[in-house]
Amino acid sequence: MDGIITLIILMLVGVYDLYLYFSGQLTISQHIHKMFPKAIDLVILCVILGVVWYGLGLSTFVVMTIGSILGHLFFQSGD
């Protein structure tokens, strides 16, 4: 059941982010990118990945790292 709840929350956040995008407002990630300099973003990412490795193991860490790399390469807003 926890997986279903997580999926529903992710879908709701995704719909809200699409609403922001199509209404010409800043998206959730654009808000976050404006809050911190790039160096702080990198530190936050490294801490999150470290916690994932420690708490959930190497296989989950590898998946998260691949997702982080793909997000960095393809999902940045360009600002």
Buried (B, 14 or more C-beta within 10 A) or exposed (E): EEEEEEEEEEEEEEEEBEEBBEEEEBBEBBEEBEEEEEEEBEEEBEEEBEEBBEEEEEEEBEEBBEEBEEEEEEEEEEE
